[in-house]
Every structure is written in C-alpha cells, then in structure tokens.
Amino acid sequence: MQPPEMRRLKQLEDENAKLKRIVADLSLDREMLQDVIRRNVWSAPSMQGLLDADRVQFAYRRVHVLLRRELGRQHQEDTQDLQ
C-alpha cells in the first residue's frame, strides 16, 4: 500500500470513528427522550402522536447540526491537505 493510500485509509477510519460516535450520541439522545416521554404526564395516548412528531423533528435537527459540523471539519482538513 502506497503512502497516499495509507493516509487516505487513516482519514476514512477517523471519519468512520467520528460517525460512530455521532450515532452513539444520537442513540443515547433517543433513549433519554423516550424515557422522558414514558415518565411524562402528557404522554397520554391522545398526546402521543404530537410528542412523537416533536421527538422526530428534534432528532432530525440534531442530526443535521452534527453532520454539518462534521462536514465542515472534514472540508477544513481537506483544504489544509491541499495547501
């Protein structure tokens, strides 16, 4: 394996580790939110649909923010490599 290939492999492994951490964080967030909903007085069946929709929207926003942050970091690293 050539040095550029080794460098690229290392970058991909680092990115994979970061993405795994993001997934783990989101899984923890999901579990915590589910726990809050289970304990919440407002989680009666009539409110469940609203709470599920809010939870999904929150999770999507969080994923979006985390992925944009990670892509920004990756872009910075790529531009630094080119210089």
N, CA, C and O atoms as a CHARMM CRD file, in Angstrom:
* protein
*
  332
    1    1 MET  N      0.85300  -1.17600   0.00000 PROA 1      0.00000
    2    1 MET  CA     0.00000   0.00000   0.00000 PROA 1      0.00000
    3    1 MET  C      0.90500   1.24800   0.00000 PROA 1      0.00000
    4    1 MET  O      1.84500   1.34500   0.78900 PROA 1      0.00000
    5    2 GLN  N      0.60700   2.17700  -0.88100 PROA 2      0.00000
    6    2 GLN  CA     1.40400   3.39700  -1.01600 PROA 2      0.00000
    7    2 GLN  C      1.06300   4.39300   0.09300 PROA 2      0.00000
    8    2 GLN  O     -0.04000   4.35100   0.63900 PROA 2      0.00000
    9    3 PRO  N      1.99600   5.28700   0.43300 PROA 3      0.00000
   10    3 PRO  CA     1.72900   6.27600   1.49700 PROA 3      0.00000
   11    3 PRO  C      0.45400   7.10300   1.30200 PROA 3      0.00000
   12    3 PRO  O     -0.26700   7.31900   2.27600 PROA 3      0.00000
   13    4 PRO  N      0.14100   7.57600   0.08600 PROA 4      0.00000
   14    4 PRO  CA    -1.13300   8.32000  -0.05500 PROA 4      0.00000
   15    4 PRO  C     -2.35700   7.44900   0.25100 PROA 4      0.00000
   16    4 PRO  O     -3.33700   7.91800   0.83000 PROA 4      0.00000
   17    5 GLU  N     -2.28300   6.18500  -0.14500 PROA 5      0.00000
   18    5 GLU  CA    -3.38500   5.26500   0.13700 PROA 5      0.00000
   19    5 GLU  C     -3.50200   5.00600   1.63200 PROA 5      0.00000
   20    5 GLU  O     -4.60500   4.91100   2.17000 PROA 5      0.00000
   21    6 MET  N     -2.35400   4.89300   2.29900 PROA 6      0.00000
   22    6 MET  CA    -2.36200   4.68000   3.74700 PROA 6      0.00000
   23    6 MET  C     -2.93800   5.90000   4.46000 PROA 6      0.00000
   24    6 MET  O     -3.70200   5.77100   5.41600 PROA 6      0.00000
   25    7 ARG  N     -2.56100   7.09100   3.97900 PROA 7      0.00000
   26    7 ARG  CA    -3.07200   8.32900   4.57000 PROA 7      0.00000
   27    7 ARG  C     -4.58900   8.41300   4.39300 PROA 7      0.00000
   28    7 ARG  O     -5.31500   8.77700   5.31800 PROA 7      0.00000
   29    8 ARG  N     -5.05300   8.07000   3.19200 PROA 8      0.00000
   30    8 ARG  CA    -6.49600   8.12100   2.90300 PROA 8      0.00000
   31    8 ARG  C     -7.23400   7.08600   3.75200 PROA 8      0.00000
   32    8 ARG  O     -8.32000   7.36800   4.25900 PROA 8      0.00000
   33    9 LEU  N     -6.66500   5.90800   3.91000 PROA 9      0.00000
   34    9 LEU  CA    -7.27700   4.87900   4.75000 PROA 9      0.00000
   35    9 LEU  C     -7.40500   5.37100   6.18800 PROA 9      0.00000
   36    9 LEU  O     -8.43800   5.16500   6.82500 PROA 9      0.00000
   37   10 LYS  N     -6.36900   6.01500   6.69800 PROA 10     0.00000
   38   10 LYS  CA    -6.40000   6.56100   8.05400 PROA 10     0.00000
   39   10 LYS  C     -7.48900   7.63000   8.18000 PROA 10     0.00000
   40   10 LYS  O     -8.20700   7.67100   9.17800 PROA 10     0.00000
   41   11 GLN  N     -7.61100   8.49600   7.16300 PROA 11     0.00000
   42   11 GLN  CA    -8.65700   9.52100   7.18200 PROA 11     0.00000
   43   11 GLN  C    -10.04400   8.88500   7.21100 PROA 11     0.00000
   44   11 GLN  O    -10.92000   9.32200   7.95800 PROA 11     0.00000
   45   12 LEU  N    -10.23700   7.85500   6.40000 PROA 12     0.00000
   46   12 LEU  CA   -11.53200   7.17600   6.36500 PROA 12     0.00000
   47   12 LEU  C    -11.83300   6.47800   7.68900 PROA 12     0.00000
   48   12 LEU  O    -12.97500   6.47900   8.15100 PROA 12     0.00000
   49   13 GLU  N    -10.81300   5.88500   8.29500 PROA 13     0.00000
   50   13 GLU  CA   -11.00900   5.24000   9.59200 PROA 13     0.00000
   51   13 GLU  C    -11.37100   6.27400  10.65300 PROA 13     0.00000
   52   13 GLU  O    -12.23500   6.02400  11.49400 PROA 13     0.00000
   53   14 ASP  N    -10.71200   7.44100  10.61900 PROA 14     0.00000
   54   14 ASP  CA   -11.02400   8.51400  11.57400 PROA 14     0.00000
   55   14 ASP  C    -12.45200   9.02300  11.37300 PROA 14     0.00000
   56   14 ASP  O    -13.19200   9.24000  12.33300 PROA 14     0.00000
   57   15 GLU  N    -12.81900   9.20800  10.11200 PROA 15     0.00000
   58   15 GLU  CA   -14.17700   9.67600   9.81400 PROA 15     0.00000
   59   15 GLU  C    -15.20800   8.64500  10.26700 PROA 15     0.00000
   60   15 GLU  O    -16.24800   9.00600  10.81700 PROA 15     0.00000
   61   16 ASN  N    -14.92500   7.38200  10.04100 PROA 16     0.00000
   62   16 ASN  CA   -15.82500   6.31700  10.46000 PROA 16     0.00000
   63   16 ASN  C    -15.99400   6.32000  11.97800 PROA 16     0.00000
   64   16 ASN  O    -17.10400   6.13700  12.47800 PROA 16     0.00000
   65   17 ALA  N    -14.90500   6.52400  12.71000 PROA 17     0.00000
   66   17 ALA  CA   -14.97700   6.57100  14.17500 PROA 17     0.00000
   67   17 ALA  C    -15.82000   7.75400  14.63600 PROA 17     0.00000
   68   17 ALA  O    -16.61300   7.63100  15.56900 PROA 17     0.00000
   69   18 LYS  N    -15.64500   8.91000  13.97800 PROA 18     0.00000
   70   18 LYS  CA   -16.44300  10.09400  14.33300 PROA 18     0.00000
   71   18 LYS  C    -17.92500   9.84000  14.08100 PROA 18     0.00000
   72   18 LYS  O    -18.77000  10.18000  14.90800 PROA 18     0.00000
   73   19 LEU  N    -18.23300   9.24100  12.93600 PROA 19     0.00000
   74   19 LEU  CA   -19.63500   8.96400  12.62200 PROA 19     0.00000
   75   19 LEU  C    -20.23300   7.95200  13.59100 PROA 19     0.00000
   76   19 LEU  O    -21.40600   8.05700  13.95000 PROA 19     0.00000
   77   20 LYS  N    -19.44700   6.98300  14.01100 PROA 20     0.00000
   78   20 LYS  CA   -19.93300   6.01600  15.00300 PROA 20     0.00000
   79   20 LYS  C    -20.24100   6.71900  16.32300 PROA 20     0.00000
   80   20 LYS  O    -21.22700   6.39700  16.98500 PROA 20     0.00000
   81   21 ARG  N    -19.38800   7.68900  16.70800 PROA 21     0.00000
   82   21 ARG  CA   -19.65600   8.45100  17.93500 PROA 21     0.00000
   83   21 ARG  C    -20.94200   9.26500  17.78900 PROA 21     0.00000
   84   21 ARG  O    -21.72200   9.36500  18.73500 PROA 21     0.00000
   85   22 ILE  N    -21.16300   9.84100  16.61500 PROA 22     0.00000
   86   22 ILE  CA   -22.38600  10.61200  16.38300 PROA 22     0.00000
   87   22 ILE  C    -23.60500   9.70600  16.52200 PROA 22     0.00000
   88   22 ILE  O    -24.58800  10.07700  17.16400 PROA 22     0.00000
   89   23 VAL  N    -23.54200   8.53200  15.92800 PROA 23     0.00000
   90   23 VAL  CA   -24.65700   7.57900  16.02100 PROA 23     0.00000
   91   23 VAL  C    -24.88500   7.17900  17.47400 PROA 23     0.00000
   92   23 VAL  O    -26.02800   7.07900  17.91900 PROA 23     0.00000
   93   24 ALA  N    -23.81000   6.95200  18.20800 PROA 24     0.00000
   94   24 ALA  CA   -23.94500   6.58100  19.62100 PROA 24     0.00000
   95   24 ALA  C    -24.59100   7.72100  20.41400 PROA 24     0.00000
   96   24 ALA  O    -25.46300   7.48200  21.25000 PROA 24     0.00000
   97   25 ASP  N    -24.15800   8.97000  20.15000 PROA 25     0.00000
   98   25 ASP  CA   -24.75600  10.12600  20.82800 PROA 25     0.00000
   99   25 ASP  C    -26.23900  10.23500  20.52000 PROA 25     0.00000
  100   25 ASP  O    -27.05400  10.47700  21.41000 PROA 25     0.00000
  101   26 LEU  N    -26.58100  10.05300  19.24700 PROA 26     0.00000
  102   26 LEU  CA   -27.99100  10.15900  18.85900 PROA 26     0.00000
  103   26 LEU  C    -28.82000   9.02500  19.47000 PROA 26     0.00000
  104   26 LEU  O    -29.97400   9.23000  19.84800 PROA 26     0.00000
  105   27 SER  N    -28.24100   7.85500  19.56400 PROA 27     0.00000
  106   27 SER  CA   -28.94900   6.73500  20.18800 PROA 27     0.00000
  107   27 SER  C    -29.20800   7.02200  21.65700 PROA 27     0.00000
  108   27 SER  O    -30.28400   6.73100  22.17800 PROA 27     0.00000
  109   28 LEU  N    -28.20600   7.59800  22.32200 PROA 28     0.00000
  110   28 LEU  CA   -28.38800   7.98400  23.72300 PROA 28     0.00000
  111   28 LEU  C    -29.47300   9.05000  23.85300 PROA 28     0.00000
  112   28 LEU  O    -30.32900   8.96900  24.73500 PROA 28     0.00000
  113   29 ASP  N    -29.43300  10.05300  22.96800 PROA 29     0.00000
  114   29 ASP  CA   -30.46800  11.09900  22.98400 PROA 29     0.00000
  115   29 ASP  C    -31.84900  10.48700  22.81700 PROA 29     0.00000
  116   29 ASP  O    -32.79500  10.85700  23.51300 PROA 29     0.00000
  117   30 ARG  N    -31.95200   9.56200  21.90400 PROA 30     0.00000
  118   30 ARG  CA   -33.24400   8.90900  21.64300 PROA 30     0.00000
  119   30 ARG  C    -33.73800   8.16900  22.88100 PROA 30     0.00000
  120   30 ARG  O    -34.90800   8.27000  23.25100 PROA 30     0.00000
  121   31 GLU  N    -32.83900   7.42700  23.51400 PROA 31     0.00000
  122   31 GLU  CA   -33.22300   6.69700  24.72200 PROA 31     0.00000
  123   31 GLU  C    -33.65600   7.64500  25.83800 PROA 31     0.00000
  124   31 GLU  O    -34.63800   7.38600  26.53300 PROA 31     0.00000
  125   32 MET  N    -32.91400   8.74800  26.00600 PROA 32     0.00000
  126   32 MET  CA   -33.27400   9.70500  27.05100 PROA 32     0.00000
  127   32 MET  C    -34.64300  10.33200  26.76300 PROA 32     0.00000
  128   32 MET  O    -35.46800  10.48600  27.66300 PROA 32     0.00000
  129   33 LEU  N    -34.86700  10.68700  25.50500 PROA 33     0.00000
  130   33 LEU  CA   -36.15600  11.28600  25.15300 PROA 33     0.00000
  131   33 LEU  C    -37.29900  10.29600  25.36200 PROA 33     0.00000
  132   33 LEU  O    -38.36800  10.66400  25.84900 PROA 33     0.00000
  133   34 GLN  N    -37.06700   9.05100  24.99400 PROA 34     0.00000
  134   34 GLN  CA   -38.09900   8.04300  25.20900 PROA 34     0.00000
  135   34 GLN  C    -38.38500   7.86900  26.69100 PROA 34     0.00000
  136   34 GLN  O    -39.54000   7.70500  27.08500 PROA 34     0.00000
  137   35 ASP  N    -37.36400   7.90200  27.50200 PROA 35     0.00000
  138   35 ASP  CA   -37.53900   7.78500  28.94600 PROA 35     0.00000
  139   35 ASP  C    -38.34700   8.95700  29.48400 PROA 35     0.00000
  140   35 ASP  O    -39.24100   8.76900  30.31000 PROA 35     0.00000
  141   36 VAL  N    -38.03500  10.17000  29.02000 PROA 36     0.00000
  142   36 VAL  CA   -38.78700  11.35200  29.44600 PROA 36     0.00000
  143   36 VAL  C    -40.25100  11.21500  29.04300 PROA 36     0.00000
  144   36 VAL  O    -41.14800  11.51400  29.83100 PROA 36     0.00000
  145   37 ILE  N    -40.48600  10.77100  27.83500 PROA 37     0.00000
  146   37 ILE  CA   -41.86700  10.62400  27.35800 PROA 37     0.00000
  147   37 ILE  C    -42.61200   9.57700  28.17500 PROA 37     0.00000
  148   37 ILE  O    -43.78000   9.76800  28.51300 PROA 37     0.00000
  149   38 ARG  N    -41.94800   8.48000  28.49300 PROA 38     0.00000
  150   38 ARG  CA   -42.60600   7.43300  29.28800 PROA 38     0.00000
  151   38 ARG  C    -42.99000   7.95800  30.67200 PROA 38     0.00000
  152   38 ARG  O    -44.02800   7.57200  31.21000 PROA 38     0.00000
  153   39 ARG  N    -42.17900   8.81900  31.24400 PROA 39     0.00000
  154   39 ARG  CA   -42.44000   9.34500  32.58500 PROA 39     0.00000
  155   39 ARG  C    -43.31500  10.59000  32.57800 PROA 39     0.00000
  156   39 ARG  O    -43.80500  11.01700  33.62300 PROA 39     0.00000
  157   40 ASN  N    -43.50800  11.16500  31.41100 PROA 40     0.00000
  158   40 ASN  CA   -44.21500  12.43600  31.28900 PROA 40     0.00000
  159   40 ASN  C    -45.72400  12.23400  31.41800 PROA 40     0.00000
  160   40 ASN  O    -46.29200  11.31200  30.83200 PROA 40     0.00000
  161   41 VAL  N    -46.35900  13.10500  32.19300 PROA 41     0.00000
  162   41 VAL  CA   -47.81900  13.05700  32.35800 PROA 41     0.00000
  163   41 VAL  C    -48.51300  13.31000  31.02600 PROA 41     0.00000
  164   41 VAL  O    -49.59600  12.78100  30.77200 PROA 41     0.00000
  165   42 TRP  N    -47.88600  14.12200  30.17800 PROA 42     0.00000
  166   42 TRP  CA   -48.50100  14.48800  28.90100 PROA 42     0.00000
  167   42 TRP  C    -48.38000  13.38700  27.86000 PROA 42     0.00000
  168   42 TRP  O    -48.82600  13.56400  26.72600 PROA 42     0.00000
  169   43 SER  N    -47.79700  12.27800  28.21300 PROA 43     0.00000
  170   43 SER  CA   -47.63000  11.22100  27.21700 PROA 43     0.00000
  171   43 SER  C    -48.84400  10.29000  27.16200 PROA 43     0.00000
  172   43 SER  O    -48.73100   9.12800  26.77200 PROA 43     0.00000
  173   44 ALA  N    -49.98800  10.81000  27.55200 PROA 44     0.00000
  174   44 ALA  CA   -51.23700  10.05400  27.41000 PROA 44     0.00000
  175   44 ALA  C    -51.45200   9.73600  25.93500 PROA 44     0.00000
  176   44 ALA  O    -50.92200  10.44300  25.07800 PROA 44     0.00000
  177   45 PRO  N    -52.21300   8.69100  25.61600 PROA 45     0.00000
  178   45 PRO  CA   -52.39400   8.31100  24.21500 PROA 45     0.00000
  179   45 PRO  C    -52.84200   9.45800  23.30600 PROA 45     0.00000
  180   45 PRO  O    -52.44800   9.50500  22.14100 PROA 45     0.00000
  181   46 SER  N    -53.65100  10.37400  23.81400 PROA 46     0.00000
  182   46 SER  CA   -54.11600  11.47200  22.96400 PROA 46     0.00000
  183   46 SER  C    -52.98300  12.42800  22.60200 PROA 46     0.00000
  184   46 SER  O    -53.07300  13.12100  21.58900 PROA 46     0.00000
  185   47 MET  N    -51.91700  12.48300  23.40700 PROA 47     0.00000
  186   47 MET  CA   -50.79300  13.37500  23.15100 PROA 47     0.00000
  187   47 MET  C    -49.62300  12.65200  22.48800 PROA 47     0.00000
  188   47 MET  O    -48.66200  13.29300  22.06200 PROA 47     0.00000
  189   48 GLN  N    -49.69400  11.33800  22.39800 PROA 48     0.00000
  190   48 GLN  CA   -48.54900  10.55900  21.93400 PROA 48     0.00000
  191   48 GLN  C    -48.12200  10.93700  20.51800 PROA 48     0.00000
  192   48 GLN  O    -46.92600  11.05500  20.25100 PROA 48     0.00000
  193   49 GLY  N    -49.06900  11.12800  19.61100 PROA 49     0.00000
  194   49 GLY  CA   -48.72000  11.48700  18.23100 PROA 49     0.00000
  195   49 GLY  C    -47.96100  12.79500  18.16500 PROA 49     0.00000
  196   49 GLY  O    -46.97900  12.90400  17.43100 PROA 49     0.00000
  197   50 LEU  N    -48.39700  13.78400  18.91700 PROA 50     0.00000
  198   50 LEU  CA   -47.72400  15.07600  18.93800 PROA 50     0.00000
  199   50 LEU  C    -46.31800  14.92500  19.49500 PROA 50     0.00000
  200   50 LEU  O    -45.37300  15.48700  18.94100 PROA 50     0.00000
  201   51 LEU  N    -46.16400  14.18300  20.57200 PROA 51     0.00000
  202   51 LEU  CA   -44.85400  14.00400  21.17300 PROA 51     0.00000
  203   51 LEU  C    -43.91000  13.24200  20.25100 PROA 51     0.00000
  204   51 LEU  O    -42.72300  13.56100  20.18000 PROA 51     0.00000
  205   52 ASP  N    -44.42400  12.24200  19.54800 PROA 52     0.00000
  206   52 ASP  CA   -43.59200  11.50400  18.60500 PROA 52     0.00000
  207   52 ASP  C    -43.10400  12.41200  17.48800 PROA 52     0.00000
  208   52 ASP  O    -41.93500  12.36000  17.10700 PROA 52     0.00000
  209   53 ALA  N    -43.99300  13.24200  16.96300 PROA 53     0.00000
  210   53 ALA  CA   -43.61100  14.15700  15.88400 PROA 53     0.00000
  211   53 ALA  C    -42.56800  15.14900  16.36800 PROA 53     0.00000
  212   53 ALA  O    -41.60800  15.42700  15.64900 PROA 53     0.00000
  213   54 ASP  N    -42.73000  15.68500  17.56400 PROA 54     0.00000
  214   54 ASP  CA   -41.75000  16.62100  18.10900 PROA 54     0.00000
  215   54 ASP  C    -40.40100  15.94000  18.32500 PROA 54     0.00000
  216   54 ASP  O    -39.35000  16.52500  18.06500 PROA 54     0.00000
  217   55 ARG  N    -40.44200  14.72200  18.79500 PROA 55     0.00000
  218   55 ARG  CA   -39.20100  13.98200  19.05500 PROA 55     0.00000
  219   55 ARG  C    -38.45600  13.71600  17.74700 PROA 55     0.00000
  220   55 ARG  O    -37.23600  13.86600  17.67900 PROA 55     0.00000
  221   56 VAL  N    -39.18700  13.32500  16.72400 PROA 56     0.00000
  222   56 VAL  CA   -38.55700  13.06800  15.43100 PROA 56     0.00000
  223   56 VAL  C    -37.96500  14.35200  14.85800 PROA 56     0.00000
  224   56 VAL  O    -36.85100  14.34700  14.33500 PROA 56     0.00000
  225   57 GLN  N    -38.70600  15.44400  14.95700 PROA 57     0.00000
  226   57 GLN  CA   -38.20800  16.71800  14.44400 PROA 57     0.00000
  227   57 GLN  C    -36.93800  17.13500  15.19100 PROA 57     0.00000
  228   57 GLN  O    -35.98300  17.60500  14.57300 PROA 57     0.00000
  229   58 PHE  N    -36.92400  16.96800  16.50500 PROA 58     0.00000
  230   58 PHE  CA   -35.74500  17.29400  17.30300 PROA 58     0.00000
  231   58 PHE  C    -34.55900  16.43800  16.86200 PROA 58     0.00000
  232   58 PHE  O    -33.45100  16.94600  16.69100 PROA 58     0.00000
  233   59 ALA  N    -34.79600  15.14400  16.67800 PROA 59     0.00000
  234   59 ALA  CA   -33.71000  14.24200  16.27800 PROA 59     0.00000
  235   59 ALA  C    -33.16400  14.62500  14.90700 PROA 59     0.00000
  236   59 ALA  O    -31.94900  14.62400  14.71000 PROA 59     0.00000
  237   60 TYR  N    -34.04000  14.95300  13.95500 PROA 60     0.00000
  238   60 TYR  CA   -33.57800  15.36200  12.62700 PROA 60     0.00000
  239   60 TYR  C    -32.74700  16.63700  12.70000 PROA 60     0.00000
  240   60 TYR  O    -31.71700  16.75400  12.03500 PROA 60     0.00000
  241   61 ARG  N    -33.20100  17.60000  13.52000 PROA 61     0.00000
  242   61 ARG  CA   -32.43500  18.84300  13.65200 PROA 61     0.00000
  243   61 ARG  C    -31.05900  18.56000  14.24400 PROA 61     0.00000
  244   61 ARG  O    -30.05600  19.11700  13.80100 PROA 61     0.00000
  245   62 ARG  N    -31.02300  17.69400  15.24200 PROA 62     0.00000
  246   62 ARG  CA   -29.73900  17.37600  15.88200 PROA 62     0.00000
  247   62 ARG  C    -28.80100  16.68100  14.90100 PROA 62     0.00000
  248   62 ARG  O    -27.61500  17.00600  14.84200 PROA 62     0.00000
  249   63 VAL  N    -29.32000  15.73500  14.13700 PROA 63     0.00000
  250   63 VAL  CA   -28.50400  15.04300  13.13700 PROA 63     0.00000
  251   63 VAL  C    -27.97800  16.05200  12.11700 PROA 63     0.00000
  252   63 VAL  O    -26.80600  16.01300  11.74200 PROA 63     0.00000
  253   64 HSD  N    -28.84500  16.94800  11.67600 PROA 64     0.00000
  254   64 HSD  CA   -28.45200  17.94400  10.68800 PROA 64     0.00000
  255   64 HSD  C    -27.31000  18.81100  11.21400 PROA 64     0.00000
  256   64 HSD  O    -26.33000  19.04800  10.50800 PROA 64     0.00000
  257   65 VAL  N    -27.43500  19.27700  12.44300 PROA 65     0.00000
  258   65 VAL  CA   -26.39600  20.12900  13.04000 PROA 65     0.00000
  259   65 VAL  C    -25.08600  19.35800  13.17800 PROA 65     0.00000
  260   65 VAL  O    -24.02300  19.87200  12.83100 PROA 65     0.00000
  261   66 LEU  N    -25.16000  18.13600  13.68000 PROA 66     0.00000
  262   66 LEU  CA   -23.94600  17.35100  13.87500 PROA 66     0.00000
  263   66 LEU  C    -23.26800  17.01300  12.55300 PROA 66     0.00000
  264   66 LEU  O    -22.04300  17.07300  12.45500 PROA 66     0.00000
  265   67 LEU  N    -24.04400  16.66100  11.54100 PROA 67     0.00000
  266   67 LEU  CA   -23.45500  16.32600  10.25100 PROA 67     0.00000
  267   67 LEU  C    -22.85500  17.55700   9.57800 PROA 67     0.00000
  268   67 LEU  O    -21.78300  17.46500   8.97900 PROA 67     0.00000
  269   68 ARG  N    -23.52900  18.71300   9.66600 PROA 68     0.00000
  270   68 ARG  CA   -22.96000  19.93600   9.09100 PROA 68     0.00000
  271   68 ARG  C    -21.65600  20.28800   9.77600 PROA 68     0.00000
  272   68 ARG  O    -20.69900  20.69600   9.11800 PROA 68     0.00000
  273   69 ARG  N    -21.60800  20.13600  11.09100 PROA 69     0.00000
  274   69 ARG  CA   -20.39100  20.42400  11.83800 PROA 69     0.00000
  275   69 ARG  C    -19.26800  19.48600  11.39000 PROA 69     0.00000
  276   69 ARG  O    -18.13700  19.91900  11.16700 PROA 69     0.00000
  277   70 GLU  N    -19.59000  18.21300  11.26300 PROA 70     0.00000
  278   70 GLU  CA   -18.58600  17.22700  10.87100 PROA 70     0.00000
  279   70 GLU  C    -18.13000  17.46100   9.43600 PROA 70     0.00000
  280   70 GLU  O    -16.93700  17.36200   9.14800 PROA 70     0.00000
  281   71 LEU  N    -19.05000  17.76900   8.53700 PROA 71     0.00000
  282   71 LEU  CA   -18.67300  18.03600   7.15600 PROA 71     0.00000
  283   71 LEU  C    -17.80800  19.29200   7.06200 PROA 71     0.00000
  284   71 LEU  O    -16.88700  19.35500   6.24800 PROA 71     0.00000
  285   72 GLY  N    -18.10100  20.28200   7.88900 PROA 72     0.00000
  286   72 GLY  CA   -17.27900  21.49300   7.92000 PROA 72     0.00000
  287   72 GLY  C    -15.86200  21.18100   8.35800 PROA 72     0.00000
  288   72 GLY  O    -14.89800  21.68200   7.78000 PROA 72     0.00000
  289   73 ARG  N    -15.74100  20.35300   9.37700 PROA 73     0.00000
  290   73 ARG  CA   -14.40400  19.94900   9.83700 PROA 73     0.00000
  291   73 ARG  C    -13.66300  19.18700   8.74800 PROA 73     0.00000
  292   73 ARG  O    -12.47700  19.41400   8.50600 PROA 73     0.00000
  293   74 GLN  N    -14.38400  18.27700   8.09600 PROA 74     0.00000
  294   74 GLN  CA   -13.76200  17.47500   7.03900 PROA 74     0.00000
  295   74 GLN  C    -13.31000  18.37800   5.89900 PROA 74     0.00000
  296   74 GLN  O    -12.23200  18.17800   5.33800 PROA 74     0.00000
  297   75 HSD  N    -14.12000  19.36400   5.55400 PROA 75     0.00000
  298   75 HSD  CA   -13.76600  20.29800   4.48900 PROA 75     0.00000
  299   75 HSD  C    -12.50700  21.07700   4.86700 PROA 75     0.00000
  300   75 HSD  O    -11.61900  21.27000   4.03700 PROA 75     0.00000
  301   76 GLN  N    -12.43400  21.52400   6.11800 PROA 76     0.00000
  302   76 GLN  CA   -11.24100  22.24900   6.57300 PROA 76     0.00000
  303   76 GLN  C    -10.00000  21.36800   6.48100 PROA 76     0.00000
  304   76 GLN  O     -8.94200  21.82100   6.04300 PROA 76     0.00000
  305   77 GLU  N    -10.13000  20.12300   6.89100 PROA 77     0.00000
  306   77 GLU  CA    -8.98800  19.20800   6.82500 PROA 77     0.00000
  307   77 GLU  C     -8.56500  18.97400   5.37400 PROA 77     0.00000
  308   77 GLU  O     -7.37400  18.94000   5.06700 PROA 77     0.00000
  309   78 ASP  N     -9.55100  18.81100   4.48400 PROA 78     0.00000
  310   78 ASP  CA    -9.23600  18.59200   3.07800 PROA 78     0.00000
  311   78 ASP  C     -8.53700  19.79600   2.46000 PROA 78     0.00000
  312   78 ASP  O     -7.58200  19.63300   1.70100 PROA 78     0.00000
  313   79 THR  N     -9.00200  21.00200   2.77600 PROA 79     0.00000
  314   79 THR  CA    -8.37600  22.19200   2.21800 PROA 79     0.00000
  315   79 THR  C     -6.97700  22.39500   2.79000 PROA 79     0.00000
  316   79 THR  O     -6.09200  22.88900   2.09100 PROA 79     0.00000
  317   80 GLN  N     -6.76700  22.02200   4.04600 PROA 80     0.00000
  318   80 GLN  CA    -5.43700  22.12200   4.63800 PROA 80     0.00000
  319   80 GLN  C     -4.47400  21.13200   3.98000 PROA 80     0.00000
  320   80 GLN  O     -3.29500  21.43300   3.79900 PROA 80     0.00000
  321   81 ASP  N     -4.98600  19.94100   3.61900 PROA 81     0.00000
  322   81 ASP  CA    -4.15100  18.95500   2.96100 PROA 81     0.00000
  323   81 ASP  C     -3.70200  19.42300   1.58200 PROA 81     0.00000
  324   81 ASP  O     -2.60800  19.09400   1.12300 PROA 81     0.00000
  325   82 LEU  N     -4.56200  20.19200   0.93500 PROA 82     0.00000
  326   82 LEU  CA    -4.24500  20.66800  -0.41900 PROA 82     0.00000
  327   82 LEU  C     -3.21900  21.79100  -0.40800 PROA 82     0.00000
  328   82 LEU  O     -2.55400  22.02700  -1.41700 PROA 82     0.00000
  329   83 GLN  N     -3.08100  22.48000   0.70100 PROA 83     0.00000
  330   83 GLN  CA    -2.15800  23.62900   0.73900 PROA 83     0.00000
  331   83 GLN  C     -0.74500  23.22600   0.89200 PROA 83     0.00000
  332   83 GLN  O      0.13900  24.08100   0.93900 PROA 83     0.00000
